[in-house]
Amino acid sequence: MELTLDDVRRGAKREEFRAGVQMRVLMPRLSVYVTRWVLNHTRLLPNQITVLSLLVGLAAAAAYSSTAPLVVALGLVAFNVHVLLDYVDGEVARCRGLTSTRGAYLDLVTDRVTFPLLLFCAGLGVFRQLGDPTALILGFAASFGQFLDKEACDCWYRANAGAPEVEDRYVAAPARSARRQLLGWVRILVVMSRGLAAFLTYTLAAAVLDATVPPPPAGGSYRALVLWAFAALMPLGALVRVLYVYRRGAIPRRQQLL
């Protein structure tokens, strides 16, 4: 008997919680459809899906080192497929009772590899476009900042190893007034505007501008301007997260964003 979407949501623990940025608002609602198809029509193992996600993520990073807007656009599509599969592997594991520490570890490692590499390859694309080695330094700064941002959470979990109530549970968001929900969405939009998905989207738009209009008055390229901005934003965002987690003594739960 084929599984229904409700079966998948229950098995994958995908409650209808209100949550954070694009990866937590859109992807968990889309991933259950893919997971249902995988469960009903394939014998794919969770780790096989994780490896596939890694390969797609690496392809996305390679695409962002290109100077051709069409290739960069394909890279953005590949990035979103990578993120989608990153949800599907865990859902398949929970639905089939195949969860494991090694599987969770492999899943986390793929993000730690692909996310910084995407930023550095975007810097490599600017270097190939302009021939300016400064772009490689900027790409490293952005990728290092993004890596530190992830480490801010990883180090908190390591510091609290064995402590109860550390995990990010999938629970419904508390009831909020319309005003509080509106303010929450404003905060989410601010977060989305400086995240990795935003950077990749801005880079694609800049690549199109570079191919169709004169260069910016400051010289260089529009892609370089995006890279300069995020070479500062990524390390700054990591610093803010470290200070926030240290001051609050906790990582904010997804359901607290709204």
N, C-alpha and C positions, 0 to 999 in steps of 0.2 A: 504493500500500500504506500502510495506516495505521501510524503510529508507536506503539510500545509504551511503557509507562512507563519501562522500562530504556533505550530509545532516547532518551527525553526527559531522563532523569537524566544520561546520558553527554553528550548534546549541550549541556545546560544547566550541566554541571559541578556537579551536585548529589550529591556523594558522601555516604555515610551517616556524616558526621562528627557528633560530639557537640559541641553548641554552647551558646550562651548563652540569653538570655531568650526570652519567648514568640515574638517575631518571628523568632528563629533556630532555635527548637526545633520549633514548630508550623508556621509559614508555609512554610518550604522543603519540608516533607513534604506539605503541602496544595497548594501552588502547582503542583507538577508535574502534578497531575490537571487543573487548569484550563489549564495550558500545553498539555498533550496535546490537549485539546478544541479550543483555539484553532488549533493547528497542523493538526489533521486536518479542521476544519470551517469555517475562516474564512481570509481573506486579510489580516487585520489586521496593520498594521505596528507595530513596537515603539513608535515615537513616538506613534502614535495611542493605544496602550494607556496610555502615560505621561500624555497629555493627559486621557484618561478618568479615570485615577487622581487627577490634580489636581482635576478637577471633583467627583469623589466626596469628596475630602478637604475641599474648600471647603464642600460641602454639610454634611459632618459638623461643621465649625466653626460654620456658621450654626445648626445644630440645637442646639449647646451654649449658644448665647445665649438659648435659650428657657427659660421657667419651667415648661413642661409636662413632667412625667416621661416621657410617651410619646414626645415629640419628642426628648428627650435620649437615650432608649433607641435610637431610630432613628439618632441621631448616633453612638452607640457602634458600632452595626452598620456604618454607613457608614465609620467610621474603620478598622475591621478589613478591610472590602472595599478601601479605599484602600491599606492595607499589603499585602494580598494581590496586588493589581494591580501594586504596586511591585516585587514579585518576578517576576511573570509577564512584564512587559515585557522585563526583562533575559534571562530564559530563552528567550523567543521570539527575541530578537536573536541569542543565541548559537547556538540550534538552526538558524536560517535563515541564519547567516553575515552578519548585518546590524549587527554591533556597530560603533560609531563613537564618537569623542570627543564629538561634539555630542549624540549620544543619551545618553551617560553624563552629560554636563553637564545636560541637560534633566531627567534622572531625579533628580539630586541637588538641583536647584533646587526641584523640587516639594516635597520634604521640608522644605527651609529655609523655604518659604512656609507650608505647611499646619501643621506642628507648633507653631511659636510662636502662630500664629493660633488654633489650637484652645484653647490655654491662655488667651489674651486673651479669646476669645469666652465661655469659661466664666466669667471675671470679669465680662464684660458681662451674663451671665445672672444673676449675683448682684446686680449693680447694678439690673437690671430688677426683681428680686424684692424688694429692700430699699430701693432708692432711695438707697443710701449710696455716694457717689463714691469712698470708700476702696477699694471693690471693683475699680474701674478701675485704681487704682495697684497693687493686689495682682496683678491680672491681668497688668499690664505687667511687674512684677517676676518673676513666674513665667515668662512668655514670654521675657523677656530672658535669664533664667538658662538656659532650655532652648536658646536660640540660642547662647549662649556655650559650652554643653556640646558642641554640634556643632562649633563653631568650634575647640575645643581639638584635635579630630582634623583638621579641615581645615587648620589652620595647621601642624600637624606634617607633613602631606603636602606643603604648599607649601614648608616649610623644607627638605625632603628631595627636592625635585624633581630627577629624573634619577638619584637614588641607587638602586642595586639592592636587591632584596628588601624593598621598602617596602610593596608591595601585600599585602592580606589574602587569601592563597591558600586555596582550598577543599581542605583536606587532612584526613586522618583524625586524630582526637585520639590522643595517645600512650596506651599501656596504663597504667591506674591501678589501684591497689588499691581494694577496696570502700570502705575508710575514706576514701581521698582523693576518690573519686567522691561519697560522701555529703557530705563537707565542701564539695565543689564545688556540689552542689545547694543546700546551705544558703546559700552565697554568692549563687547565682542567685536564690533566693527573696527575699533581702534586696534585691538589685538590682531585681527585679520589683516589690517593694512600694513603691518610690519613683519609678518610671518614669512616662512619659507614659500608657501603657496603664492603669497602676494609678490614676493621677489621674482619668482619664476614667471608670473603673469606680467609683471612690469617689464621684465627682460624681453619677453616676446613682443610686447607692444613697442618697446624701444627698438628692437631689431627691425620691426616693420617700418618704423619712422626712419631709421637709418637708411633703409632701402628705397624710400619713397620721397623724402623731403630733404632740404639742405641741412647740414649739420647745425647743432645748437650754436648760439653766439659765442659761448665760452670755448668753442673748439672741441676737438675730440669726437665723441659720439653720444647718442642718447643712452646706449647700453652702458657706456662708461659712467655716465651720470648716475644711473641706477646702481651700479656697482659701488661707486664712491659712497652713496647714501647708506647702503646696507653694510659696507665695511665698517661703518660707525654704529649703525643700529643694532647689528647682531651682537657685538661685544657688550654694548650698553644694555641690551635686553637681558643678556646673561647675568650682568652685574645686578640689575634690578631684581631678577628672580632669586639670586643668591641672598640678597639682603632681605627680600620679602620672606623667604622660607626661614631664614635664620631668625628674623624678628617675630614672625607668627608662630614658629615652631611646628609648622605643618605645611604640607602641599595642598593648595586649594582643591577641593573636590569639584568634579565636573558639574555636578548639579548646583553648585554654589555660584556659577557664573551668571545665572538668571534668577 
